[in-house]
């Protein structure tokens, strides 16, 4: 998923055109094609019809270190990072996406089971569309069995399934995903959301822009340039405002683009459904706006830590954090140290939050690396 901010906020110096470097300017495209081809092959091996195939298992495991290396190092390797013609936030978005897919490759590689698709259901109380976790074991067994026994899957169907797998970061359309609401917004409500998020992005972006235009490129330097005295309490507050603004700017940028994509799919899907004979049902389902609920659902309205974590702030990265921190920490305390289940579960929870913090620190490192280059 693209997390870059299309509104240029910090422009990189324009480099002079040099024919000798023109080929290298496009090398990142070739690297991306190779990386996404390999991770697509890895993702496709999780299809339910391959559940008993040892070959698909060996392919998935063998591709894990390769895909992790290609994606994790792509923001740093000279032949795969974005050229200097891209602005800082575009490079940051590219880097964050690379890290996400690096973690996805680990998730695919360590998965012991196939991924099973679940359908959207209507809530009996309010009539809204949602994905429910299948808790009935018999029903879940029948659902898995039906998908495993579909027979030889065709190439086209496998391609659409793989795309669905790669783009469903939250796992909403799969049985491992959380109970979550689908996109129940009307087109008018989506446009209202677009305006609100744009305002938040504009205000936070202006704060960051003023900071980096200041002589020392620090929040306090930006304030002193307006005649505000350099007092430690003001300096401390300005640092926190800058950090919060950075988080709002990044999340608003992601939300803005995702909401814009959902609005586009609303019109495209409505138009293409008029020609069902020309477009496959798998393709029409993939661009159905119902499957694209907002990424960030008003974090300030959270009524609990679980609500903030699971539904409002980090749902898109929740499984990645579990893969990176929660599951390894649980295994280490439970299997290696021999602690009981509850203590190991608590350690896994701490590991998940540490993984979240590590990811944010990686983004900060990427951000400053892009500024330097």
Order of alpha helices (4+ residues) and beta strands (2+ residues): alpha-alpha-alpha-alpha-beta-beta-alpha-alpha-beta-alpha-alpha-alpha-alpha-alpha-alpha-alpha
